[in-house]
Amino acid sequence: MTREPGVLLKFFGPWRDAAGVDEKFVPSAVSLPLESLAGELLRKAGGTAVPPGEGLVCLFDERSGPRALKDGELIPPGSTLLFLGIVESG
């Protein structure tokens, strides 16, 4: 069984509470901006952007492990994003 192209989002700690699920698959055959993948969740959590380098959202690579993402990065299909860190409400 082959999964359609897209991005797998995995939520941990308070991000899981904000998302209401452990993981979510977002189908897409093209690269998506981080903001479009994280926007709804960040709004629910009270934030508006991912602080650069703080590791709140990481791209997971099986060879090199997680890497913190910055605003504006494009996430290619087949990627896994890890939502880590503390959710602060404003």
PDB file with one MODEL, atoms N, CA, C and O in Angstrom:
MODEL        1
ATOM      1  N   MET A   1       0.841  -1.183   0.000  1.00  0.00           N
ATOM      2  CA  MET A   1       0.000   0.000   0.000  1.00  0.00           C
ATOM      3  C   MET A   1       0.887   1.248   0.000  1.00  0.00           C
ATOM      4  O   MET A   1       1.752   1.390   0.864  1.00  0.00           O
ATOM      5  N   THR A   2       0.682   2.134  -0.944  1.00  0.00           N
ATOM      6  CA  THR A   2       1.453   3.358  -1.044  1.00  0.00           C
ATOM      7  C   THR A   2       0.588   4.529  -0.624  1.00  0.00           C
ATOM      8  O   THR A   2      -0.537   4.694  -1.097  1.00  0.00           O
ATOM      9  N   ARG A   3       1.129   5.339   0.272  1.00  0.00           N
ATOM     10  CA  ARG A   3       0.398   6.516   0.732  1.00  0.00           C
ATOM     11  C   ARG A   3       0.539   7.623  -0.312  1.00  0.00           C
ATOM     12  O   ARG A   3       1.589   7.767  -0.937  1.00  0.00           O
ATOM     13  N   GLU A   4      -0.520   8.396  -0.492  1.00  0.00           N
ATOM     14  CA  GLU A   4      -0.445   9.531  -1.408  1.00  0.00           C
ATOM     15  C   GLU A   4       0.607  10.514  -0.901  1.00  0.00           C
ATOM     16  O   GLU A   4       0.915  10.516   0.291  1.00  0.00           O
ATOM     17  N   PRO A   5       1.172  11.359  -1.787  1.00  0.00           N
ATOM     18  CA  PRO A   5       2.194  12.301  -1.344  1.00  0.00           C
ATOM     19  C   PRO A   5       1.616  13.324  -0.374  1.00  0.00           C
ATOM     20  O   PRO A   5       0.458  13.726  -0.480  1.00  0.00           O
ATOM     21  N   GLY A   6       2.447  13.729   0.562  1.00  0.00           N
ATOM     22  CA  GLY A   6       2.024  14.723   1.535  1.00  0.00           C
ATOM     23  C   GLY A   6       3.008  14.822   2.681  1.00  0.00           C
ATOM     24  O   GLY A   6       4.127  14.315   2.600  1.00  0.00           O
ATOM     25  N   VAL A   7       2.585  15.481   3.752  1.00  0.00           N
ATOM     26  CA  VAL A   7       3.433  15.731   4.917  1.00  0.00           C
ATOM     27  C   VAL A   7       2.752  15.158   6.151  1.00  0.00           C
ATOM     28  O   VAL A   7       1.558  15.365   6.367  1.00  0.00           O
ATOM     29  N   LEU A   8       3.525  14.432   6.963  1.00  0.00           N
ATOM     30  CA  LEU A   8       3.013  13.880   8.209  1.00  0.00           C
ATOM     31  C   LEU A   8       3.380  14.824   9.347  1.00  0.00           C
ATOM     32  O   LEU A   8       4.553  15.148   9.536  1.00  0.00           O
ATOM     33  N   LEU A   9       2.383  15.264  10.100  1.00  0.00           N
ATOM     34  CA  LEU A   9       2.591  16.135  11.258  1.00  0.00           C
ATOM     35  C   LEU A   9       2.429  15.293  12.515  1.00  0.00           C
ATOM     36  O   LEU A   9       1.425  14.597  12.669  1.00  0.00           O
ATOM     37  N   LYS A  10       3.420  15.349  13.428  1.00  0.00           N
ATOM     38  CA  LYS A  10       3.349  14.620  14.697  1.00  0.00           C
ATOM     39  C   LYS A  10       3.405  15.632  15.832  1.00  0.00           C
ATOM     40  O   LYS A  10       4.258  16.520  15.846  1.00  0.00           O
ATOM     41  N   PHE A  11       2.486  15.490  16.784  1.00  0.00           N
ATOM     42  CA  PHE A  11       2.343  16.462  17.865  1.00  0.00           C
ATOM     43  C   PHE A  11       2.728  15.848  19.202  1.00  0.00           C
ATOM     44  O   PHE A  11       2.407  14.692  19.478  1.00  0.00           O
ATOM     45  N   PHE A  12       3.422  16.632  20.037  1.00  0.00           N
ATOM     46  CA  PHE A  12       3.869  16.180  21.348  1.00  0.00           C
ATOM     47  C   PHE A  12       3.535  17.223  22.408  1.00  0.00           C
ATOM     48  O   PHE A  12       3.473  18.419  22.123  1.00  0.00           O
ATOM     49  N   GLY A  13       3.322  16.751  23.636  1.00  0.00           N
ATOM     50  CA  GLY A  13       3.083  17.639  24.774  1.00  0.00           C
ATOM     51  C   GLY A  13       1.904  18.558  24.547  1.00  0.00           C
ATOM     52  O   GLY A  13       0.840  18.124  24.108  1.00  0.00           O
ATOM     53  N   PRO A  14       2.100  19.843  24.852  1.00  0.00           N
ATOM     54  CA  PRO A  14       0.989  20.793  24.713  1.00  0.00           C
ATOM     55  C   PRO A  14       0.524  20.976  23.274  1.00  0.00           C
ATOM     56  O   PRO A  14      -0.615  21.378  23.037  1.00  0.00           O
ATOM     57  N   TRP A  15       1.405  20.680  22.301  1.00  0.00           N
ATOM     58  CA  TRP A  15       0.986  20.760  20.901  1.00  0.00           C
ATOM     59  C   TRP A  15      -0.070  19.707  20.601  1.00  0.00           C
ATOM     60  O   TRP A  15      -0.998  19.949  19.829  1.00  0.00           O
ATOM     61  N   ARG A  16       0.076  18.533  21.218  1.00  0.00           N
ATOM     62  CA  ARG A  16      -0.918  17.466  21.029  1.00  0.00           C
ATOM     63  C   ARG A  16      -2.269  17.928  21.571  1.00  0.00           C
ATOM     64  O   ARG A  16      -3.311  17.677  20.965  1.00  0.00           O
ATOM     65  N   ASP A  17      -2.239  18.602  22.717  1.00  0.00           N
ATOM     66  CA  ASP A  17      -3.488  19.121  23.286  1.00  0.00           C
ATOM     67  C   ASP A  17      -4.117  20.156  22.355  1.00  0.00           C
ATOM     68  O   ASP A  17      -5.331  20.150  22.151  1.00  0.00           O
ATOM     69  N   ALA A  18      -3.296  21.043  21.791  1.00  0.00           N
ATOM     70  CA  ALA A  18      -3.809  22.078  20.890  1.00  0.00           C
ATOM     71  C   ALA A  18      -4.363  21.464  19.605  1.00  0.00           C
ATOM     72  O   ALA A  18      -5.379  21.921  19.082  1.00  0.00           O
ATOM     73  N   ALA A  19      -3.691  20.424  19.099  1.00  0.00           N
ATOM     74  CA  ALA A  19      -4.121  19.785  17.849  1.00  0.00           C
ATOM     75  C   ALA A  19      -5.302  18.851  18.064  1.00  0.00           C
ATOM     76  O   ALA A  19      -6.133  18.680  17.172  1.00  0.00           O
ATOM     77  N   GLY A  20      -5.377  18.249  19.242  1.00  0.00           N
ATOM     78  CA  GLY A  20      -6.446  17.297  19.526  1.00  0.00           C
ATOM     79  C   GLY A  20      -6.201  15.902  18.965  1.00  0.00           C
ATOM     80  O   GLY A  20      -7.062  15.028  19.074  1.00  0.00           O
ATOM     81  N   VAL A  21      -5.026  15.687  18.363  1.00  0.00           N
ATOM     82  CA  VAL A  21      -4.654  14.377  17.814  1.00  0.00           C
ATOM     83  C   VAL A  21      -3.148  14.176  17.992  1.00  0.00           C
ATOM     84  O   VAL A  21      -2.412  15.132  18.235  1.00  0.00           O
ATOM     85  N   ASP A  22      -2.697  12.917  17.869  1.00  0.00           N
ATOM     86  CA  ASP A  22      -1.260  12.625  17.946  1.00  0.00           C
ATOM     87  C   ASP A  22      -0.545  12.941  16.636  1.00  0.00           C
ATOM     88  O   ASP A  22       0.598  13.400  16.635  1.00  0.00           O
ATOM     89  N   GLU A  23      -1.228  12.692  15.529  1.00  0.00           N
ATOM     90  CA  GLU A  23      -0.633  12.991  14.232  1.00  0.00           C
ATOM     91  C   GLU A  23      -1.717  13.264  13.197  1.00  0.00           C
ATOM     92  O   GLU A  23      -2.876  12.877  13.350  1.00  0.00           O
ATOM     93  N   LYS A  24      -1.290  13.947  12.138  1.00  0.00           N
ATOM     94  CA  LYS A  24      -2.215  14.313  11.067  1.00  0.00           C
ATOM     95  C   LYS A  24      -1.444  14.254   9.753  1.00  0.00           C
ATOM     96  O   LYS A  24      -0.294  14.689   9.683  1.00  0.00           O
ATOM     97  N   PHE A  25      -2.077  13.717   8.714  1.00  0.00           N
ATOM     98  CA  PHE A  25      -1.471  13.669   7.391  1.00  0.00           C
ATOM     99  C   PHE A  25      -2.097  14.753   6.528  1.00  0.00           C
ATOM    100  O   PHE A  25      -3.321  14.854   6.438  1.00  0.00           O
ATOM    101  N   VAL A  26      -1.252  15.565   5.893  1.00  0.00           N
ATOM    102  CA  VAL A  26      -1.720  16.630   5.005  1.00  0.00           C
ATOM    103  C   VAL A  26      -1.331  16.248   3.578  1.00  0.00           C
ATOM    104  O   VAL A  26      -0.155  16.327   3.221  1.00  0.00           O
ATOM    105  N   PRO A  27      -2.303  15.833   2.754  1.00  0.00           N
ATOM    106  CA  PRO A  27      -1.968  15.439   1.383  1.00  0.00           C
ATOM    107  C   PRO A  27      -1.546  16.636   0.534  1.00  0.00           C
ATOM    108  O   PRO A  27      -2.185  17.688   0.563  1.00  0.00           O
ATOM    109  N   SER A  28      -0.465  16.461  -0.222  1.00  0.00           N
ATOM    110  CA  SER A  28      -0.009  17.495  -1.147  1.00  0.00           C
ATOM    111  C   SER A  28       1.097  16.913  -2.019  1.00  0.00           C
ATOM    112  O   SER A  28       1.994  16.232  -1.523  1.00  0.00           O
ATOM    113  N   ALA A  29       1.028  17.181  -3.306  1.00  0.00           N
ATOM    114  CA  ALA A  29       2.059  16.724  -4.235  1.00  0.00           C
ATOM    115  C   ALA A  29       3.131  17.786  -4.454  1.00  0.00           C
ATOM    116  O   ALA A  29       4.094  17.550  -5.183  1.00  0.00           O
ATOM    117  N   VAL A  30       2.975  18.952  -3.833  1.00  0.00           N
ATOM    118  CA  VAL A  30       3.942  20.043  -3.977  1.00  0.00           C
ATOM    119  C   VAL A  30       4.452  20.450  -2.599  1.00  0.00           C
ATOM    120  O   VAL A  30       3.825  20.154  -1.582  1.00  0.00           O
ATOM    121  N   SER A  31       5.596  21.134  -2.576  1.00  0.00           N
ATOM    122  CA  SER A  31       6.130  21.647  -1.316  1.00  0.00           C
ATOM    123  C   SER A  31       5.197  22.710  -0.759  1.00  0.00           C
ATOM    124  O   SER A  31       4.635  23.515  -1.502  1.00  0.00           O
ATOM    125  N   LEU A  32       5.041  22.702   0.559  1.00  0.00           N
ATOM    126  CA  LEU A  32       4.153  23.647   1.229  1.00  0.00           C
ATOM    127  C   LEU A  32       4.948  24.525   2.186  1.00  0.00           C
ATOM    128  O   LEU A  32       5.890  24.046   2.818  1.00  0.00           O
ATOM    129  N   PRO A  33       4.584  25.811   2.307  1.00  0.00           N
ATOM    130  CA  PRO A  33       5.263  26.658   3.283  1.00  0.00           C
ATOM    131  C   PRO A  33       4.919  26.217   4.705  1.00  0.00           C
ATOM    132  O   PRO A  33       3.795  25.799   4.985  1.00  0.00           O
ATOM    133  N   LEU A  34       5.895  26.316   5.587  1.00  0.00           N
ATOM    134  CA  LEU A  34       5.689  25.946   6.983  1.00  0.00           C
ATOM    135  C   LEU A  34       4.464  26.641   7.561  1.00  0.00           C
ATOM    136  O   LEU A  34       3.697  26.030   8.305  1.00  0.00           O
ATOM    137  N   GLU A  35       4.274  27.916   7.224  1.00  0.00           N
ATOM    138  CA  GLU A  35       3.158  28.678   7.777  1.00  0.00           C
ATOM    139  C   GLU A  35       1.811  28.056   7.440  1.00  0.00           C
ATOM    140  O   GLU A  35       0.892  28.093   8.258  1.00  0.00           O
ATOM    141  N   SER A  36       1.682  27.481   6.241  1.00  0.00           N
ATOM    142  CA  SER A  36       0.394  26.888   5.878  1.00  0.00           C
ATOM    143  C   SER A  36       0.145  25.602   6.657  1.00  0.00           C
ATOM    144  O   SER A  36      -1.005  25.262   6.932  1.00  0.00           O
ATOM    145  N   LEU A  37       1.205  24.884   7.014  1.00  0.00           N
ATOM    146  CA  LEU A  37       1.054  23.649   7.776  1.00  0.00           C
ATOM    147  C   LEU A  37       0.849  23.920   9.264  1.00  0.00           C
ATOM    148  O   LEU A  37       0.115  23.192   9.934  1.00  0.00           O
ATOM    149  N   ALA A  38       1.486  24.952   9.777  1.00  0.00           N
ATOM    150  CA  ALA A  38       1.436  25.224  11.214  1.00  0.00           C
ATOM    151  C   ALA A  38       0.434  26.304  11.589  1.00  0.00           C
ATOM    152  O   ALA A  38       0.092  26.443  12.763  1.00  0.00           O
ATOM    153  N   GLY A  39      -0.042  27.070  10.615  1.00  0.00           N
ATOM    154  CA  GLY A  39      -0.871  28.238  10.895  1.00  0.00           C
ATOM    155  C   GLY A  39      -2.089  27.996  11.756  1.00  0.00           C
ATOM    156  O   GLY A  39      -2.280  28.678  12.763  1.00  0.00           O
ATOM    157  N   GLU A  40      -2.921  27.032  11.378  1.00  0.00           N
ATOM    158  CA  GLU A  40      -4.152  26.783  12.134  1.00  0.00           C
ATOM    159  C   GLU A  40      -3.833  26.342  13.557  1.00  0.00           C
ATOM    160  O   GLU A  40      -4.465  26.796  14.510  1.00  0.00           O
ATOM    161  N   LEU A  41      -2.855  25.461  13.696  1.00  0.00           N
ATOM    162  CA  LEU A  41      -2.480  24.979  15.028  1.00  0.00           C
ATOM    163  C   LEU A  41      -1.926  26.116  15.880  1.00  0.00           C
ATOM    164  O   LEU A  41      -2.259  26.225  17.060  1.00  0.00           O
ATOM    165  N   LEU A  42      -1.084  26.961  15.294  1.00  0.00           N
ATOM    166  CA  LEU A  42      -0.518  28.083  16.039  1.00  0.00           C
ATOM    167  C   LEU A  42      -1.603  29.056  16.479  1.00  0.00           C
ATOM    168  O   LEU A  42      -1.546  29.590  17.587  1.00  0.00           O
ATOM    169  N   ARG A  43      -2.592  29.289  15.618  1.00  0.00           N
ATOM    170  CA  ARG A  43      -3.688  30.187  16.003  1.00  0.00           C
ATOM    171  C   ARG A  43      -4.469  29.598  17.171  1.00  0.00           C
ATOM    172  O   ARG A  43      -4.828  30.319  18.101  1.00  0.00           O
ATOM    173  N   LYS A  44      -4.737  28.286  17.131  1.00  0.00           N
ATOM    174  CA  LYS A  44      -5.443  27.631  18.235  1.00  0.00           C
ATOM    175  C   LYS A  44      -4.638  27.730  19.526  1.00  0.00           C
ATOM    176  O   LYS A  44      -5.203  27.841  20.614  1.00  0.00           O
ATOM    177  N   ALA A  45      -3.298  27.690  19.394  1.00  0.00           N
ATOM    178  CA  ALA A  45      -2.429  27.705  20.563  1.00  0.00           C
ATOM    179  C   ALA A  45      -2.122  29.122  21.037  1.00  0.00           C
ATOM    180  O   ALA A  45      -1.487  29.297  22.077  1.00  0.00           O
ATOM    181  N   GLY A  46      -2.558  30.129  20.297  1.00  0.00           N
ATOM    182  CA  GLY A  46      -2.354  31.511  20.711  1.00  0.00           C
ATOM    183  C   GLY A  46      -1.157  32.188  20.095  1.00  0.00           C
ATOM    184  O   GLY A  46      -0.917  33.363  20.372  1.00  0.00           O
ATOM    185  N   GLY A  47      -0.384  31.488  19.257  1.00  0.00           N
ATOM    186  CA  GLY A  47       0.782  32.085  18.623  1.00  0.00           C
ATOM    187  C   GLY A  47       0.470  32.478  17.195  1.00  0.00           C
ATOM    188  O   GLY A  47      -0.589  32.145  16.662  1.00  0.00           O
ATOM    189  N   THR A  48       1.396  33.184  16.583  1.00  0.00           N
ATOM    190  CA  THR A  48       1.197  33.584  15.195  1.00  0.00           C
ATOM    191  C   THR A  48       2.344  33.165  14.294  1.00  0.00           C
ATOM    192  O   THR A  48       2.188  33.156  13.073  1.00  0.00           O
ATOM    193  N   ALA A  49       3.501  32.816  14.865  1.00  0.00           N
ATOM    194  CA  ALA A  49       4.649  32.444  14.045  1.00  0.00           C
ATOM    195  C   ALA A  49       5.531  31.473  14.814  1.00  0.00           C
ATOM    196  O   ALA A  49       5.441  31.376  16.038  1.00  0.00           O
ATOM    197  N   VAL A  50       6.370  30.766  14.104  1.00  0.00           N
ATOM    198  CA  VAL A  50       7.326  29.858  14.724  1.00  0.00           C
ATOM    199  C   VAL A  50       8.619  30.635  14.958  1.00  0.00           C
ATOM    200  O   VAL A  50       9.248  31.065  13.991  1.00  0.00           O
ATOM    201  N   PRO A  51       9.032  30.826  16.202  1.00  0.00           N
ATOM    202  CA  PRO A  51      10.280  31.558  16.455  1.00  0.00           C
ATOM    203  C   PRO A  51      11.468  30.826  15.830  1.00  0.00           C
ATOM    204  O   PRO A  51      11.641  29.631  16.070  1.00  0.00           O
ATOM    205  N   PRO A  52      12.289  31.516  15.033  1.00  0.00           N
ATOM    206  CA  PRO A  52      13.412  30.865  14.366  1.00  0.00           C
ATOM    207  C   PRO A  52      14.363  30.203  15.359  1.00  0.00           C
ATOM    208  O   PRO A  52      14.760  30.811  16.353  1.00  0.00           O
ATOM    209  N   GLY A  53      14.722  28.954  15.080  1.00  0.00           N
ATOM    210  CA  GLY A  53      15.724  28.261  15.869  1.00  0.00           C
ATOM    211  C   GLY A  53      15.296  27.787  17.238  1.00  0.00           C
ATOM    212  O   GLY A  53      16.115  27.225  17.965  1.00  0.00           O
ATOM    213  N   GLU A  54      14.050  27.990  17.621  1.00  0.00           N
ATOM    214  CA  GLU A  54      13.624  27.577  18.948  1.00  0.00           C
ATOM    215  C   GLU A  54      13.180  26.128  18.993  1.00  0.00           C
ATOM    216  O   GLU A  54      12.919  25.601  20.074  1.00  0.00           O
ATOM    217  N   GLY A  55      13.089  25.476  17.855  1.00  0.00           N
ATOM    218  CA  GLY A  55      12.783  24.063  17.830  1.00  0.00           C
ATOM    219  C   GLY A  55      11.340  23.727  18.093  1.00  0.00           C
ATOM    220  O   GLY A  55      11.027  22.574  18.392  1.00  0.00           O
ATOM    221  N   LEU A  56      10.444  24.695  17.991  1.00  0.00           N
ATOM    222  CA  LEU A  56       9.037  24.395  18.204  1.00  0.00           C
ATOM    223  C   LEU A  56       8.502  23.475  17.118  1.00  0.00           C
ATOM    224  O   LEU A  56       7.676  22.602  17.385  1.00  0.00           O
ATOM    225  N   VAL A  57       8.971  23.671  15.904  1.00  0.00           N
ATOM    226  CA  VAL A  57       8.598  22.792  14.801  1.00  0.00           C
ATOM    227  C   VAL A  57       9.892  22.329  14.143  1.00  0.00           C
ATOM    228  O   VAL A  57      10.721  23.143  13.737  1.00  0.00           O
ATOM    229  N   CYS A  58      10.054  21.011  14.043  1.00  0.00           N
ATOM    230  CA  CYS A  58      11.270  20.438  13.468  1.00  0.00           C
ATOM    231  C   CYS A  58      10.927  19.548  12.287  1.00  0.00           C
ATOM    232  O   CYS A  58       9.892  18.882  12.267  1.00  0.00           O
ATOM    233  N   LEU A  59      11.809  19.551  11.315  1.00  0.00           N
ATOM    234  CA  LEU A  59      11.735  18.607  10.208  1.00  0.00           C
ATOM    235  C   LEU A  59      12.533  17.386  10.633  1.00  0.00           C
ATOM    236  O   LEU A  59      13.694  17.513  11.023  1.00  0.00           O
ATOM    237  N   PHE A  60      11.926  16.202  10.564  1.00  0.00           N
ATOM    238  CA  PHE A  60      12.622  14.990  10.989  1.00  0.00           C
ATOM    239  C   PHE A  60      13.227  14.292   9.791  1.00  0.00           C
ATOM    240  O   PHE A  60      12.549  14.027   8.799  1.00  0.00           O
ATOM    241  N   ASP A  61      14.504  14.000   9.896  1.00  0.00           N
ATOM    242  CA  ASP A  61      15.228  13.261   8.870  1.00  0.00           C
ATOM    243  C   ASP A  61      15.766  11.995   9.522  1.00  0.00           C
ATOM    244  O   ASP A  61      16.423  12.063  10.561  1.00  0.00           O
ATOM    245  N   GLU A  62      15.493  10.835   8.919  1.00  0.00           N
ATOM    246  CA  GLU A  62      15.907   9.562   9.515  1.00  0.00           C
ATOM    247  C   GLU A  62      17.418   9.441   9.646  1.00  0.00           C
ATOM    248  O   GLU A  62      17.900   8.736  10.532  1.00  0.00           O
ATOM    249  N   ARG A  63      18.171  10.111   8.789  1.00  0.00           N
ATOM    250  CA  ARG A  63      19.634  10.030   8.854  1.00  0.00           C
ATOM    251  C   ARG A  63      20.233  11.023   9.837  1.00  0.00           C
ATOM    252  O   ARG A  63      21.135  10.669  10.596  1.00  0.00           O
ATOM    253  N   SER A  64      19.746  12.260   9.835  1.00  0.00           N
ATOM    254  CA  SER A  64      20.383  13.291  10.669  1.00  0.00           C
ATOM    255  C   SER A  64      19.553  13.715  11.871  1.00  0.00           C
ATOM    256  O   SER A  64      20.016  14.526  12.673  1.00  0.00           O
ATOM    257  N   GLY A  65      18.349  13.194  12.018  1.00  0.00           N
ATOM    258  CA  GLY A  65      17.507  13.556  13.161  1.00  0.00           C
ATOM    259  C   GLY A  65      16.730  14.833  12.913  1.00  0.00           C
ATOM    260  O   GLY A  65      16.632  15.286  11.773  1.00  0.00           O
ATOM    261  N   PRO A  66      16.168  15.429  13.978  1.00  0.00           N
ATOM    262  CA  PRO A  66      15.336  16.628  13.809  1.00  0.00           C
ATOM    263  C   PRO A  66      16.163  17.892  13.588  1.00  0.00           C
ATOM    264  O   PRO A  66      17.274  18.023  14.102  1.00  0.00           O
ATOM    265  N   ARG A  67      15.597  18.823  12.810  1.00  0.00           N
ATOM    266  CA  ARG A  67      16.214  20.127  12.546  1.00  0.00           C
ATOM    267  C   ARG A  67      15.146  21.194  12.708  1.00  0.00           C
ATOM    268  O   ARG A  67      14.077  21.109  12.104  1.00  0.00           O
ATOM    269  N   ALA A  68      15.437  22.203  13.528  1.00  0.00           N
ATOM    270  CA  ALA A  68      14.483  23.294  13.742  1.00  0.00           C
ATOM    271  C   ALA A  68      14.228  24.031  12.430  1.00  0.00           C
ATOM    272  O   ALA A  68      15.150  24.274  11.650  1.00  0.00           O
ATOM    273  N   LEU A  69      12.972  24.381  12.201  1.00  0.00           N
ATOM    274  CA  LEU A  69      12.584  25.088  10.981  1.00  0.00           C
ATOM    275  C   LEU A  69      12.413  26.575  11.241  1.00  0.00           C
ATOM    276  O   LEU A  69      12.160  27.003  12.367  1.00  0.00           O
ATOM    277  N   LYS A  70      12.554  27.347  10.180  1.00  0.00           N
ATOM    278  CA  LYS A  70      12.371  28.794  10.248  1.00  0.00           C
ATOM    279  C   LYS A  70      11.172  29.180   9.401  1.00  0.00           C
ATOM    280  O   LYS A  70      10.787  28.456   8.484  1.00  0.00           O
ATOM    281  N   ASP A  71      10.585  30.328   9.716  1.00  0.00           N
ATOM    282  CA  ASP A  71       9.487  30.845   8.898  1.00  0.00           C
ATOM    283  C   ASP A  71       9.928  30.918   7.442  1.00  0.00           C
ATOM    284  O   ASP A  71      11.073  31.255   7.141  1.00  0.00           O
ATOM    285  N   GLY A  72       9.007  30.599   6.552  1.00  0.00           N
ATOM    286  CA  GLY A  72       9.276  30.714   5.131  1.00  0.00           C
ATOM    287  C   GLY A  72       9.850  29.464   4.490  1.00  0.00           C
ATOM    288  O   GLY A  72       9.943  29.392   3.265  1.00  0.00           O
ATOM    289  N   GLU A  73      10.239  28.473   5.290  1.00  0.00           N
ATOM    290  CA  GLU A  73      10.783  27.251   4.701  1.00  0.00           C
ATOM    291  C   GLU A  73       9.690  26.464   3.996  1.00  0.00           C
ATOM    292  O   GLU A  73       8.551  26.400   4.459  1.00  0.00           O
ATOM    293  N   LEU A  74      10.059  25.866   2.867  1.00  0.00           N
ATOM    294  CA  LEU A  74       9.140  25.000   2.132  1.00  0.00           C
ATOM    295  C   LEU A  74       9.357  23.561   2.587  1.00  0.00           C
ATOM    296  O   LEU A  74      10.492  23.102   2.716  1.00  0.00           O
ATOM    297  N   ILE A  75       8.260  22.862   2.827  1.00  0.00           N
ATOM    298  CA  ILE A  75       8.305  21.489   3.308  1.00  0.00           C
ATOM    299  C   ILE A  75       7.907  20.571   2.154  1.00  0.00           C
ATOM    300  O   ILE A  75       6.767  20.623   1.691  1.00  0.00           O
ATOM    301  N   PRO A  76       8.835  19.729   1.683  1.00  0.00           N
ATOM    302  CA  PRO A  76       8.523  18.875   0.534  1.00  0.00           C
ATOM    303  C   PRO A  76       7.631  17.694   0.906  1.00  0.00           C
ATOM    304  O   PRO A  76       7.619  17.262   2.059  1.00  0.00           O
ATOM    305  N   PRO A  77       6.886  17.171  -0.065  1.00  0.00           N
ATOM    306  CA  PRO A  77       6.091  15.965   0.176  1.00  0.00           C
ATOM    307  C   PRO A  77       6.998  14.839   0.672  1.00  0.00           C
ATOM    308  O   PRO A  77       8.161  14.744   0.279  1.00  0.00           O
ATOM    309  N   GLY A  78       6.455  14.000   1.531  1.00  0.00           N
ATOM    310  CA  GLY A  78       7.226  12.900   2.095  1.00  0.00           C
ATOM    311  C   GLY A  78       7.914  13.254   3.398  1.00  0.00           C
ATOM    312  O   GLY A  78       8.538  12.395   4.020  1.00  0.00           O
ATOM    313  N   SER A  79       7.809  14.511   3.824  1.00  0.00           N
ATOM    314  CA  SER A  79       8.451  14.960   5.059  1.00  0.00           C
ATOM    315  C   SER A  79       7.615  14.614   6.281  1.00  0.00           C
ATOM    316  O   SER A  79       6.406  14.396   6.196  1.00  0.00           O
ATOM    317  N   THR A  80       8.299  14.572   7.422  1.00  0.00           N
ATOM    318  CA  THR A  80       7.636  14.439   8.715  1.00  0.00           C
ATOM    319  C   THR A  80       8.009  15.651   9.552  1.00  0.00           C
ATOM    320  O   THR A  80       9.191  15.946   9.727  1.00  0.00           O
ATOM    321  N   LEU A  81       7.006  16.358  10.071  1.00  0.00           N
ATOM    322  CA  LEU A  81       7.241  17.494  10.957  1.00  0.00           C
ATOM    323  C   LEU A  81       6.916  17.083  12.380  1.00  0.00           C
ATOM    324  O   LEU A  81       5.904  16.430  12.634  1.00  0.00           O
ATOM    325  N   LEU A  82       7.791  17.473  13.312  1.00  0.00           N
ATOM    326  CA  LEU A  82       7.571  17.229  14.731  1.00  0.00           C
ATOM    327  C   LEU A  82       7.260  18.555  15.399  1.00  0.00           C
ATOM    328  O   LEU A  82       8.049  19.496  15.318  1.00  0.00           O
ATOM    329  N   PHE A  83       6.122  18.632  16.054  1.00  0.00           N
ATOM    330  CA  PHE A  83       5.751  19.827  16.803  1.00  0.00           C
ATOM    331  C   PHE A  83       6.177  19.594  18.243  1.00  0.00           C
ATOM    332  O   PHE A  83       5.557  18.814  18.966  1.00  0.00           O
ATOM    333  N   LEU A  84       7.255  20.286  18.660  1.00  0.00           N
ATOM    334  CA  LEU A  84       7.845  20.108  19.979  1.00  0.00           C
ATOM    335  C   LEU A  84       7.845  21.427  20.723  1.00  0.00           C
ATOM    336  O   LEU A  84       7.533  22.468  20.143  1.00  0.00           O
ATOM    337  N   GLY A  85       8.189  21.396  21.991  1.00  0.00           N
ATOM    338  CA  GLY A  85       8.365  22.626  22.743  1.00  0.00           C
ATOM    339  C   GLY A  85       7.129  23.051  23.480  1.00  0.00           C
ATOM    340  O   GLY A  85       6.175  22.287  23.631  1.00  0.00           O
ATOM    341  N   ILE A  86       7.156  24.276  23.935  1.00  0.00           N
ATOM    342  CA  ILE A  86       6.109  24.816  24.794  1.00  0.00           C
ATOM    343  C   ILE A  86       5.179  25.696  23.983  1.00  0.00           C
ATOM    344  O   ILE A  86       5.629  26.525  23.191  1.00  0.00           O
ATOM    345  N   VAL A  87       3.896  25.518  24.178  1.00  0.00           N
ATOM    346  CA  VAL A  87       2.894  26.380  23.567  1.00  0.00           C
ATOM    347  C   VAL A  87       2.592  27.485  24.562  1.00  0.00           C
ATOM    348  O   VAL A  87       2.181  27.213  25.690  1.00  0.00           O
ATOM    349  N   GLU A  88       2.794  28.730  24.152  1.00  0.00           N
ATOM    350  CA  GLU A  88       2.474  29.862  25.015  1.00  0.00           C
ATOM    351  C   GLU A  88       1.278  30.587  24.444  1.00  0.00           C
ATOM    352  O   GLU A  88       1.261  30.922  23.259  1.00  0.00           O
ATOM    353  N   SER A  89       0.286  30.830  25.264  1.00  0.00           N
ATOM    354  CA  SER A  89      -0.882  31.565  24.777  1.00  0.00           C
ATOM    355  C   SER A  89      -0.679  33.043  25.037  1.00  0.00           C
ATOM    356  O   SER A  89      -0.050  33.431  26.021  1.00  0.00           O
ATOM    357  N   GLY A  90      -1.218  33.867  24.144  1.00  0.00           N
ATOM    358  CA  GLY A  90      -1.033  35.304  24.255  1.00  0.00           C
ATOM    359  C   GLY A  90      -2.235  35.899  24.842  1.00  0.00           C
ATOM    360  O   GLY A  90      -2.295  37.114  25.027  1.00  0.00           O
TER     361      GLY A  90
ENDMDL
END
